[in-house]
């Protein structure tokens, strides 16, 4: 149904029923101002990957069609509410012959929930080199279908063997979008940003700690299709003073590295 100009959905994202393209939908209010359109009750705070993906989409809508994102960096400042709209204000910091720079402020209820900076590049020629190595894991066709990923709409997952067991939040994870995404690269990139905040590089640690994202960075190396299987490979790096950092790479089944990420989280013991 529609209320007040917004689409509302009765959905529990533990078992998502809303289509991810509808979930990430934006209404353009002005040249540089956008508003989220899918509202639904959710017992958790607004998923960070969703607001990050929508901020990247808003930025991309102010760049030339042929441009593609090459990087983003965001700071999560407050928890959001999935039942309320988010306003995305885009600042056009730079438009060059090859690169464009954008800043996006995501606002809900008059308060900033996310600051995001992103860079976009027009097509150009250059070397194609990869120095990272894809983890040796079973391909998705050899793995049983898993439960629907918690909080990821229109995605399926397969979980290979982990570096250590048990591993409540997999460090290695195959993901694939089941929605009809089309061919537009900016939508595939937004959906990669959507899943890049999923799981944790500290998910196999023997003592589970409370984690919440402080900052998130993502570099797009090559064109990506999220409607084909992608391996999310996360590696813990360091934890100190209530903060932790992990890195990650994103791979195609054929072994092409399409993206790299870094995430900083709170890392605090739960109270008894």
N, C-alpha and C positions, 0 to 999 in steps of 0.2 A: 504494500500500500504506500501512498505518498502523503506526507504531512508537512506542511510548511515549506513545500518546494523540495524536500529531501526524500530520497527513498529510504525506507526503514525495513529491516529484516529481522525476524526472530531467528537467531542463529547462535549456536554455541560453537565457538571455533575450536573446542577440543575435538569435535567431529564436524568439520566445516561443511555447510550446505550452500554457501554463497559462492558464486563464480568469481574467480580471482580478478577477472577483467572488470566486473561490476564492483568488486571490493576496492579496486584502485582508481575508480572513476573520479574525474575532476570536472567541475563546472567552471568555465572561464568567466570571471566577473569583470575583468578589465584586462588591458594588454599584459600586465605583469602580476595579476592577482587571480588566484584559483581557490576553489573550495571543494572539499571532499563531499561526495554525494551518498555513499553507502553508510548508513547508521544502523547499529544493532546493539542489543544488550550483550555485555561480555563481563564475566566475573573477574577477569584479569585486566590489568592496564593495557592500553593500546599497544599492540605488537610493534616493536621498534622497526622491524623490517618493512612493515606496511607504510609508516609515515616517511621512512627513508626513500622507499620506492616512489611514493607520490611526490615527494620533494624533487627527486631526480626527473620525474615526468614533467612536472611544472617547469623546471629549468629547461628541459629539452624542447618544450613547446615554444620557447622564445628564441630558439636557434634555427639556422637553416635546415631544411629537411635532410640534406645529404650529410650533415654533421652527425658524429657519434660521440658519446661520452668516452673519455679516456681515464677519468678518475673522479672520485668524490671523497669528501672528508666531512664527517658530521659529529656534532656534540649533542647528546641527549641530555636535556636539562631538567625535564619534569615528566612524570608519567602522564599519558594521555587517556582519554575516555572514548571508547569506540562508539558510544551512543550519542556523541556530540560532534558537530562538524569541525574540521580543521581548516584554517585559512593559510594559504601558501603565498607569501609575498616574494617576488623574484626581483633581485637587483642585477641589472646588466652591467657588470663591471668592465668588460672588455669584449670587443669584437674585432679580431684581427683577420688577416688573410687566411691563416691556417687554424688558429685557436680562438675559442671564445670562452670567457669565464663568467660564471654566474654564482650568486649567493642567494640562498632561500631561507627565509625565516618561517617556520611553521608555528602558528598561533592558535591556541584554543582557550576560550573564555578570557581573552585579554592577556594571557601569559604564554611565553615562548616555551614550546616543548622540544624543538629541534632547531639548531643552526646547521646549515649544510652548504658547503662550497663545492662546486663542480667545474670541470673543464671539459670542453668539447673540441673535437678536431675534425676538419674536413679531410677527405681521402687524400693520401699521399703515398709515395713509394718509400721503402726503407728495408733494412735487413730484417730477416725473420729467424730469430735465434731463441732457443730455450735452454737454460742451464739447470733449472730445477728438474727433479725426477719424480715421476708419478709413482705413488705407493703401489706396491704389488698386492692387489686385492682381487677377489673373484669378480668377474663381470656380472652385471645385473641379471642377465639371462640364466645364470647358474644359481641365483639366490631366490628363496621363496618370497612371495609378496608379503610386505609388512603391513602393520596397521597403518591407517591414514596418518600422516604426520600431524602432530598436535599443532594447531594454530596456522597451518599452511593450507589455504584453500586451493582446490584444483591441482594438487600435487600428489604423486605417489612416491614411495620410497622403497629401497632395498638396502639392507644393512649387512655388509660383509663382516668378516672376522675383525676384531678390534685389536689394537696393540696390547691391551691388557683386559682381562675380564674379572668381575663384571664391569660393564660400562653403561651406566644409565643414560648418558647423553653421548651418542656415538661421535667419535672423532673422525671416522670414515663413514661416509653416507652417500649413496646414490639417490638422486632426486630427478624427477621428470614431471613437467607440467602436462596435465591432461586436457586443458582448455584449448580452444581453437585460437591460437595467439596471432596467426597471420605471419607476415614476413617483415614487418617494420622493426628495424633493429632497435629503436629506442624502447619499444615495448619489451623486447627480449632482455635488454639491459636492465630495465626497471624491475623485471621479474627476477633477474639474477641478484639485484640489490635486495629484493624482497626475501630471498632465501639465504642470503649471505649472513644474516643476523641469527640464523637458526642453529641450534645445538650449541656446543661449547668445546673449546680446546682443552678444558679441564674436566670434561665429562667422564673420564676414566680414573680420576683421582680416587684413592681409597676413602677419603673423608670428604663428603659432599658439603660444599659451602654455598651460601647464598650469593647469587651473582645477578648483577644488573648492568646493562651497558652504559659506560661513560662516554666513550668515543669509538667511532667506527670509520675505517678507511677502506676503499676498494679501488683497485686499478684494473681497467679493462684492457687486456692485451690484444685480443683478436675478436672478430665477430663471433657471436654466440647464439645458439638456439636452445632455449629452455624446454622445448617440446621434444628434445632428445635427451637421453640419459647424461647427467653430469655428476662427477664425483666431487664431493666436498671433503677436502682433507685438511684437518685442523691439527695444529701442533702447539702445545703449551710452551711458553718461553720463560716467564718470570712472575713471581708474586711477592709483593712487599707492601707494608703500610696500608693494608686494606684494599690494594689495587692489584690487578693481575692483567697480563698481556698475553694473547696468543695470536699466532699467524695462521694463514691458510692459503691453499691453492685450489683452483677449480679446474677440472680436467674433463675432456670428452672421452668417450669409450676408446677412441683411436689413439689416445695419449697426447692430445694437444692441450697445452695449458692456456686457458682462455682468460683467467683472472687471478689476482692475488689479493688477499685481504689481511688487515690487522685490526684487532679489536681489543679495547681496554675495558675491563669490567670492575665493578666492586667485587671484593673477595673477602667476605666477612663471615665469621662463624654464626650459625643460627643460635638464638637464645634457647635454652632448654625449654 
